[in-house]
Amino acid sequence: MTVAVFLIALMGAMALGMPIAFALLVCAFALQAVQGTPDMTIVAQKLIEGADNYPLLAIPFFVLAGEIMNASGIARRIVQFALACVGHIRGGLGLVAIFAGVLLAAISGSAAADAAILAAMLIPVMRGAGHDVPRSAGLISCAAIIAPVLPPSVAIIVFGVIANVSIGKMFMASIVPGILLGVALVVAWLWVVRKDKVEPLPRQSGAQVLRAFREAFLGLLMPLGIVGGMKFGLFTPTEAGVVACAYALVVGLLIQRDLKVSALYGLFVNAVKITAVVVFTIAAAMASAWFIAVSEVPTQVAAILSPFAGDPKLLMLAIMILVLVVGTALDFAPTLMILTPVLMPVVVKAGIDPVYFGVLFIIANAIGLVTPPVGIVLNVVSGVGKVSMTDVTRGVWPFLLAQTAVLMLLVAFPALVMVPLKWLF
């Protein structure tokens, strides 16, 4: 009964066009009504408690750092470096998209932003070289969704806050899976283009490659500095956001000088808007999560998943399939906000490591960004790259299946996540 009320309230609110934050608050009120104790004061109290969370301070700083990095041309330099390194190889432009996607992921943490950058810079070049355009757009879409997986990822911070899981451990545990997603794209791309007749770019000289590396070096240094600083205990994930923001400002304003002081106001305003939406949604999710727990929704979900409870791997497989299915209809944020408080108690009760579950959960949600019909990243690539949505959807499948195979591999072999974590953390 309670699960039915939760689903009806959620779907009904979203069907009316409510933003996810308000839909979650409607769920909280509905669950209160079922309990027979409607009290708006409790909802307001839990809403404030959800926003009053120290790790959330990392979000505005990482968002602002990404905005500054993009505005100062660092993302463009990274793509140019990737072109200089592998653009001359047969199918090299696809490798550029993957290489650049991984590097940008370690800077921006935003799949949509990375998709826009890669599509704008690479689709015209790949079209001119004779590559299949739908396939190229599909590859770029899947390269962009590595961003929510690799640190610094806002999605990981959000999950860590809602699930009360160490954000530092999540950052470290996600590095190897994120790289595996990129490797899977390399294998899939080389397979699908093996018979294509394309014209690679001219080989760059050693001096040109070195020049491109020098120009991109400061951008490449930031993710290494963040991961290294957390690895050696120099700062926490929250403090890493401040370091990233300060570093981006120094590089953009004082070293490369591509960023104008006059542009800072717009960047700050944009970062504040994004942060306000994210934090309010998290606060609403935390308030809803409290009522979900009190209403014993996780217990009822656990009963539904009880046939798989005896085998952690089978349970993880069932949950990942559930998340992938939900991801075809909901965007990343709603799926993350709705399912985290529902599934975490089930996972903990089954003895599954929360960090391991969190990494796979983030990957499954990221794959949802390129699964039709919603697929927000597909829409971004379609719009920026001037490719029809039908063509992008047709071209994404080989790469979508390759990344889904990585997810299934991580379900079958948890050591791929946990062993590197023990070394890195």
C-alpha positions in Angstrom: 0.0 0.0 0.0 2.8 2.5 1.0 4.8 1.7 -2.1 1.7 2.3 -4.3 1.1 5.7 -2.6 4.7 6.6 -3.1 4.7 5.7 -6.8 1.3 7.3 -7.5 2.3 10.6 -5.8 5.6 10.7 -7.6 4.4 9.8 -11.0 1.3 12.0 -10.7 3.4 15.1 -9.6 5.8 14.5 -12.5 3.0 14.0 -15.0 1.7 17.4 -14.0 5.1 18.9 -15.0 6.4 19.5 -11.5 10.2 19.7 -11.1 11.7 16.7 -9.4 12.3 18.6 -6.1 8.6 19.5 -5.7 7.6 16.0 -6.8 9.6 14.6 -4.0 8.0 17.0 -1.5 4.6 15.8 -2.7 5.7 12.3 -2.0 6.7 13.4 1.5 3.2 14.9 2.1 1.5 11.8 0.7 3.5 9.4 2.9 2.6 11.7 5.9 -1.1 11.5 5.0 -0.9 7.7 4.9 0.6 7.6 8.4 -2.2 9.8 9.6 0.1 12.6 10.9 0.1 15.4 8.4 2.5 18.1 9.6 4.1 20.6 7.3 6.5 21.6 10.1 8.2 18.2 10.0 8.7 18.5 6.2 10.2 22.0 6.5 12.5 20.8 9.3 13.7 17.8 7.2 14.2 20.1 4.2 16.5 22.4 6.2 18.4 19.4 7.6 18.9 18.1 4.1 20.5 21.3 2.9 22.5 21.8 6.1 25.3 19.4 5.1 29.0 20.2 5.0 29.9 17.9 2.0 27.4 19.9 -0.1 29.9 22.8 0.0 31.9 20.9 -2.6 29.2 21.3 -5.2 29.3 25.1 -5.9 33.1 25.0 -6.0 33.4 22.1 -8.4 30.6 23.6 -10.6 32.3 27.0 -10.7 35.7 25.3 -11.4 34.1 23.6 -14.4 32.6 26.8 -15.6 35.9 28.7 -15.4 37.8 25.8 -17.1 35.4 25.8 -20.0 35.3 29.6 -20.3 39.1 29.9 -20.3 39.6 27.5 -23.2 41.1 24.7 -21.2 38.6 22.2 -22.6 39.4 23.3 -26.2 43.2 22.8 -25.5 42.6 19.3 -24.2 40.7 18.4 -27.4 43.5 19.8 -29.5 46.1 17.8 -27.6 44.1 14.6 -28.2 43.9 15.5 -31.9 47.7 16.0 -32.0 48.3 12.6 -30.3 46.0 10.2 -32.2 44.3 12.1 -34.9 46.5 10.6 -37.6 45.6 6.9 -36.7 43.0 5.1 -38.7 39.8 5.7 -36.8 41.9 8.2 -34.8 39.2 10.8 -34.6 37.0 8.4 -32.6 39.9 7.8 -30.3 40.3 11.5 -30.0 36.6 11.7 -28.8 37.2 9.0 -26.2 40.6 10.3 -25.0 39.2 13.9 -24.8 36.0 12.6 -23.1 38.0 10.9 -20.4 40.2 14.0 -19.8 37.3 16.4 -19.8 35.4 14.1 -17.4 38.2 14.6 -14.9 37.7 18.3 -15.1 34.1 19.2 -15.6 32.1 16.3 -14.1 29.2 17.3 -16.4 28.1 14.9 -19.2 26.0 17.6 -20.9 28.8 20.1 -21.0 31.3 17.6 -22.3 28.9 16.4 -24.9 28.4 20.0 -26.1 32.2 20.6 -26.3 33.0 17.3 -28.1 30.1 17.5 -30.5 30.9 21.1 -31.5 34.6 20.4 -32.1 34.7 16.9 -33.4 31.5 16.1 -35.4 32.3 18.5 -38.2 35.9 17.1 -38.4 34.6 13.5 -38.4 32.0 14.3 -41.0 34.7 15.8 -43.3 36.9 12.8 -42.8 34.2 10.5 -44.1 33.1 8.9 -40.8 29.5 7.7 -40.4 27.9 10.7 -38.7 25.3 8.9 -36.7 27.9 6.5 -35.4 30.3 9.4 -34.6 27.5 11.2 -32.7 26.7 8.0 -30.8 30.4 7.6 -29.8 30.6 11.2 -28.6 27.4 10.7 -26.5 28.9 7.7 -24.8 32.3 9.3 -24.3 30.5 12.2 -22.5 28.7 10.1 -19.9 32.1 9.1 -18.4 31.9 12.6 -16.7 29.5 11.6 -13.9 31.7 8.6 -13.1 35.2 10.0 -12.8 36.1 12.4 -10.0 35.3 15.3 -9.4 31.7 14.2 -10.0 28.8 16.1 -8.6 26.7 13.0 -9.0 29.0 11.1 -6.6 28.9 14.0 -4.1 25.1 13.9 -4.2 24.9 10.2 -3.8 27.4 10.3 -0.9 25.3 12.9 0.9 22.0 11.1 0.4 23.4 7.6 1.2 25.8 8.8 3.9 28.7 7.1 2.1 32.3 8.4 2.1 32.7 10.8 -0.9 36.5 10.3 -0.8 36.2 6.6 -1.1 33.6 7.0 -3.9 36.0 9.3 -5.8 38.8 6.8 -5.6 36.7 3.7 -6.3 35.3 5.2 -9.5 38.6 5.8 -11.2 39.2 2.3 -12.6 35.5 1.8 -13.6 35.6 5.1 -15.4 38.7 4.2 -17.3 37.2 0.8 -18.2 34.2 2.6 -19.7 36.7 4.4 -22.0 38.5 1.2 -22.9 35.2 -0.4 -23.8 34.5 2.5 -26.2 38.0 2.1 -27.8 37.3 -1.6 -28.4 33.8 -1.0 -29.8 34.9 1.9 -32.0 37.9 0.0 -33.5 35.5 -2.9 -34.3 32.8 -0.8 -36.0 35.2 1.3 -38.1 37.5 -1.5 -39.2 36.1 -1.5 -42.7 35.4 2.2 -43.1 37.2 4.1 -45.8 38.1 7.3 -44.0 40.8 10.0 -44.4 42.8 10.4 -41.2 44.3 13.8 -40.2 47.9 14.5 -41.1 50.4 13.2 -38.6 51.6 16.0 -36.2 55.3 16.4 -35.8 56.9 15.8 -32.4 57.2 19.6 -31.9 53.5 20.1 -32.6 52.5 17.4 -30.2 54.8 18.9 -27.5 53.3 22.3 -28.1 49.8 20.9 -27.8 50.8 19.2 -24.6 52.3 22.4 -23.1 49.1 24.3 -23.9 46.9 21.5 -22.3 49.3 20.8 -19.4 47.7 23.0 -16.8 44.3 21.6 -17.5 45.6 18.0 -17.3 47.3 18.8 -14.0 44.1 19.7 -12.1 42.5 16.2 -11.9 45.9 14.7 -11.0 46.3 17.3 -8.2 42.8 16.7 -6.8 43.2 12.9 -6.8 46.7 13.1 -5.5 45.8 15.6 -2.8 43.0 13.4 -1.5 45.2 10.2 -1.8 47.9 11.7 0.5 45.5 13.4 2.9 46.3 17.0 1.9 42.6 17.9 1.7 39.1 16.4 1.9 36.7 16.1 -1.1 35.0 19.3 0.1 38.2 21.2 0.4 39.3 19.8 -3.0 36.4 21.8 -4.6 37.9 25.0 -3.2 41.4 24.0 -4.4 39.9 23.2 -7.9 38.1 26.6 -8.0 41.2 28.6 -6.9 43.4 26.7 -9.4 41.0 27.4 -12.3 40.9 31.1 -11.4 44.7 31.4 -11.2 45.2 29.5 -14.5 42.4 31.4 -16.4 43.2 34.9 -15.1 46.9 35.0 -14.4 48.7 32.3 -16.4 46.8 31.7 -19.7 44.9 35.0 -19.4 42.2 33.9 -21.7 39.6 34.6 -19.0 38.5 38.2 -18.6 37.6 39.6 -15.2 34.4 41.0 -16.8 33.3 37.4 -17.5 33.5 36.3 -13.9 30.2 37.7 -12.9 28.3 35.6 -15.5 30.2 32.5 -14.5 29.5 33.0 -10.8 25.8 33.6 -11.5 25.5 30.5 -13.6 27.3 28.4 -11.0 24.9 29.8 -8.3 21.9 28.9 -10.4 23.1 25.3 -11.0 24.0 24.9 -7.3 20.7 26.2 -6.1 18.8 23.7 -8.2 21.0 20.8 -7.2 21.0 21.6 -3.4 17.3 22.3 -3.2 16.7 19.0 -5.0 19.0 17.2 -2.6 17.2 18.8 0.4 13.9 17.6 -1.0 15.3 14.2 -1.5 16.6 14.0 2.0 13.2 15.1 3.4 11.4 12.5 1.2 14.0 9.9 2.3 13.1 10.4 5.9 9.4 9.7 5.3 10.3 6.8 3.0 12.3 5.2 5.9 9.6 5.9 8.5 6.9 4.5 6.1 9.0 1.3 5.7 9.1 1.6 1.9 12.6 0.0 1.9 11.2 -3.0 3.8 8.5 -3.5 1.2 11.0 -3.1 -1.7 13.3 -5.6 0.1 10.3 -8.0 0.2 9.9 -7.6 -3.6 13.6 -8.2 -4.2 13.7 -11.1 -1.6 14.0 -13.8 -4.3 17.5 -12.4 -5.0 18.5 -11.5 -1.5 20.4 -14.7 -0.9 23.0 -14.0 -3.6 24.6 -10.5 -3.5 25.7 -10.7 -7.2 22.2 -11.7 -8.3 20.7 -8.9 -6.2 23.1 -6.4 -7.7 22.2 -7.6 -11.2 18.5 -7.2 -10.5 19.0 -3.7 -9.1 21.2 -2.7 -12.1 18.6 -3.9 -14.6 16.0 -2.0 -12.6 18.0 1.2 -12.8 18.7 0.8 -16.5 15.0 0.3 -17.2 14.1 3.3 -15.0 16.8 5.3 -16.8 15.0 5.0 -20.1 12.1 7.0 -18.7 13.7 9.3 -16.1 16.7 11.6 -16.2 19.9 11.1 -14.1 18.9 13.4 -11.2 15.4 12.0 -10.6 16.6 8.4 -10.7 19.4 9.2 -8.3 17.2 11.1 -5.9 14.3 8.7 -5.9 16.1 5.3 -5.8 19.0 6.0 -3.5 17.0 6.2 -0.3 14.9 3.3 -1.4 17.7 0.9 -2.4 20.4 1.7 0.2 18.8 -0.1 3.1 18.2 -3.2 0.9 21.9 -3.1 -0.2 23.2 -2.7 3.3 21.0 -5.5 4.6 22.3 -7.8 1.9 25.9 -7.1 3.0 26.9 -5.3 -0.2 29.6 -2.7 0.3 27.9 0.8 -0.1 30.9 2.2 -1.9 30.8 -0.6 -4.5 27.1 -0.3 -4.9 27.4 3.5 -5.3 29.9 3.3 -8.1 27.8 0.8 -10.1 24.6 2.8 -9.3 26.3 6.0 -10.7 27.4 4.1 -13.9 23.9 2.7 -14.4 22.4 6.1 -14.1 25.0 7.6 -16.4 24.1 5.0 -19.1 20.5 6.2 -18.7 21.7 9.6 -20.1 22.1 7.9 -23.5 19.1 5.5 -23.5 16.1 6.6 -25.5 13.5 8.0 -25.4 14.7 10.6 -22.7 18.5 10.4 -23.1 19.4 14.1 -22.4 23.0 13.7 -23.7 21.6 12.4 -27.0 19.5 15.6 -27.3 22.6 17.7 -26.6 24.7 16.0 -29.2 21.8 16.1 -31.7 21.3 19.9 -31.2 25.0 20.9 -31.1 26.2 18.6 -33.8 23.2 19.2 -36.1 22.4 15.5 -36.3 18.8 14.2 -36.2 17.8 12.6 -32.9 16.8 9.4 -34.9 20.4 9.2 -36.3 22.1 9.8 -33.0 19.9 7.1 -31.4 20.7 4.7 -34.2 24.5 5.3 -33.9 24.7 5.0 -30.1 23.8 1.3 -29.8 27.3 -0.4 -30.3 28.8 1.9 -27.6 25.9 1.8 -25.3 26.1 -2.0 -25.3 29.9 -1.9 -24.7 29.4 0.3 -21.6 26.6 -1.9 -20.4 28.9 -4.9 -20.7 31.4 -3.1 -18.5 28.6 -2.6 -15.9 27.8 -6.3 -16.0 31.5 -7.1 -15.7 31.7 -5.0 -12.5 28.6 -6.8 -11.2 30.3 -10.2 -11.8 33.7 -9.1 -10.5 33.5 -6.7 -7.5 37.2 -6.8 -7.1 37.6 -4.6 -10.1 36.2 -1.8 -7.9 37.3 -2.8 -4.4 40.9 -3.8 -5.0 42.0 -0.5 -6.6 40.1 1.3 -3.9 42.2 -0.4 -1.2 45.4 0.9 -3.0 44.2 4.3 -3.9 42.4 5.2 -0.6 
